[in-house]
Amino acid sequence: IKVGVGYSMGANLLVKFVGQLNPNEHHLSACVSMSQGYDGTKGIAMLENLPFYNKFLSGKLKKMLQRHSKQVQHLVDVEFVLKNVKTVREFD
């Protein structure tokens, strides 16, 4: 069984990811969204005012993508994201 779990901004990203895919593409049995913000756009705008945290969080997202690249390589140009994405907004 594969379960997706997201917390805070990660919950927003998980729900968006799963919601945009055909159920046969993501291979998840369930998803858990915890403490998801109501307005992801405002959350990302707040991050843009905190450049250190934005860089830290986008770096963590890229590491997560790299770690799971085999599972999502048919959905995302992993190499492009790892080389070019610098902010959470760009990652989204």
One Martini backbone bead per residue (centre of mass of N, CA, C, O) as a GRO file, in nm:
protein
   92
    1ILE     BB    1   0.096   0.036   0.023
    2LYS     BB    2   0.030   0.374  -0.086
    3VAL     BB    3   0.096   0.683   0.095
    4GLY     BB    4   0.007   1.014   0.109
    5VAL     BB    5   0.184   1.282   0.287
    6GLY     BB    6   0.081   1.608   0.413
    7TYR     BB    7   0.220   1.928   0.534
    8SER     BB    8   0.089   2.200   0.473
    9MET     BB    9   0.230   2.280   0.187
   10GLY     BB   10   0.252   1.975   0.120
   11ALA     BB   11  -0.053   1.932   0.111
   12ASN     BB   12  -0.108   2.111  -0.129
   13LEU     BB   13   0.073   1.960  -0.330
   14LEU     BB   14  -0.060   1.682  -0.305
   15VAL     BB   15  -0.351   1.756  -0.384
   16LYS     BB   16  -0.280   1.873  -0.658
   17PHE     BB   17  -0.142   1.626  -0.779
   18VAL     BB   18  -0.380   1.423  -0.747
   19GLY     BB   19  -0.605   1.604  -0.886
   20GLN     BB   20  -0.448   1.605  -1.184
   21LEU     BB   21  -0.480   1.299  -1.193
   22ASN     BB   22  -0.510   0.997  -1.283
   23PRO     BB   23  -0.569   0.730  -1.079
   24ASN     BB   24  -0.364   0.542  -1.260
   25GLU     BB   25  -0.088   0.728  -1.215
   26HIS     BB   26  -0.014   0.735  -0.883
   27HIS     BB   27  -0.044   0.468  -0.693
   28LEU     BB   28  -0.248   0.544  -0.465
   29SER     BB   29  -0.450   0.458  -0.190
   30ALA     BB   30  -0.376   0.725  -0.020
   31CYS     BB   31  -0.447   1.046   0.151
   32VAL     BB   32  -0.288   1.298   0.365
   33SER     BB   33  -0.412   1.610   0.500
   34MET     BB   34  -0.224   1.844   0.696
   35SER     BB   35  -0.257   2.163   0.767
   36GLN     BB   36  -0.399   2.304   0.541
   37GLY     BB   37  -0.423   2.564   0.364
   38TYR     BB   38  -0.653   2.782   0.208
   39ASP     BB   39  -0.411   2.971   0.063
   40GLY     BB   40  -0.152   2.909  -0.138
   41THR     BB   41  -0.092   3.185  -0.268
   42LYS     BB   42  -0.041   3.337   0.000
   43GLY     BB   43   0.180   3.151   0.106
   44ILE     BB   44   0.382   3.203  -0.124
   45ALA     BB   45   0.394   3.510  -0.090
   46MET     BB   46   0.520   3.497   0.192
   47LEU     BB   47   0.782   3.347   0.106
   48GLU     BB   48   0.892   3.583  -0.076
   49ASN     BB   49   0.959   3.748   0.205
   50LEU     BB   50   1.143   3.469   0.269
   51PRO     BB   51   1.418   3.376   0.115
   52PHE     BB   52   1.543   3.158   0.296
   53TYR     BB   53   1.292   2.974   0.321
   54ASN     BB   54   1.236   2.938   0.022
   55LYS     BB   55   1.507   2.800  -0.039
   56PHE     BB   56   1.481   2.571   0.162
   57LEU     BB   57   1.210   2.448   0.062
   58SER     BB   58   1.291   2.405  -0.237
   59GLY     BB   59   1.524   2.214  -0.168
   60LYS     BB   60   1.349   1.995  -0.036
   61LEU     BB   61   1.171   1.939  -0.282
   62LYS     BB   62   1.403   1.850  -0.469
   63LYS     BB   63   1.496   1.611  -0.296
   64MET     BB   64   1.229   1.460  -0.313
   65LEU     BB   65   1.223   1.434  -0.619
   66GLN     BB   66   1.487   1.279  -0.647
   67ARG     BB   67   1.405   1.036  -0.464
   68HIS     BB   68   1.122   1.006  -0.668
   69SER     BB   69   1.187   1.004  -0.982
   70LYS     BB   70   1.086   0.725  -1.086
   71GLN     BB   71   0.775   0.779  -1.015
   72VAL     BB   72   0.769   1.083  -1.195
   73GLN     BB   73   0.911   1.087  -1.485
   74HIS     BB   74   0.627   1.070  -1.655
   75LEU     BB   75   0.531   1.375  -1.535
   76VAL     BB   76   0.831   1.495  -1.495
   77ASP     BB   77   1.103   1.713  -1.549
   78VAL     BB   78   1.343   1.656  -1.338
   79GLU     BB   79   1.598   1.789  -1.452
   80PHE     BB   80   1.479   2.070  -1.489
   81VAL     BB   81   1.398   2.125  -1.197
   82LEU     BB   82   1.678   2.083  -1.061
   83LYS     BB   83   1.817   2.321  -1.239
   84ASN     BB   84   1.576   2.574  -1.234
   85VAL     BB   85   1.450   2.569  -0.962
   86LYS     BB   86   1.416   2.830  -0.683
   87THR     BB   87   1.106   2.814  -0.602
   88VAL     BB   88   0.799   2.735  -0.493
   89ARG     BB   89   0.642   2.853  -0.729
   90GLU     BB   90   0.802   2.700  -0.949
   91PHE     BB   91   0.739   2.416  -0.844
   92ASP     BB   92   0.421   2.452  -0.886
   0.00000   0.00000   0.00000
